[in-house]
Amino acid sequence: MKIAIASEGKDESSQVSAVSGRAPYYLIFEDKKLIKTVENPFRFGGGAGFAVAQMLANEDVKLVVSGHFGPKP
């Protein structure tokens, strides 16, 4: 199962982001291994929650970890 973590940085030692849709990066893990780092292209525009949810769904992510989720993901 793929898990995405909203992150302040590009690697596993980075802090979990306090926000989901506007997180700078998403770290995608599978079988406890970091398999991909995705820079969030939606963090500055409107509709970030929905756009990030779609981006992660396209990556086949099943679980997202973040400090806070807004009303629209």
C-alpha positions, 0 to 999 in steps of 0.5 A: 500500500502506498502512503503519502506524507505531507512534508516540509522537506525532500527526505525522510528526516524532514518534518511532517507539514502542518498543512496538507494542500499547501505542503511543500512536498509529498513523500510517497512510501511503499513497504516502509521505503521512500519510493518517490518525492513529489514537489507540490505544484499546487501549494500556491494556487487556489483549489490546492486541496482538491488538486493534491487529492487528485495528484495523490490518487493518480499516484495510487496513494491509499493513505495520507498523513498530514498535520491538518486537513482542510475541508476540500481534499 
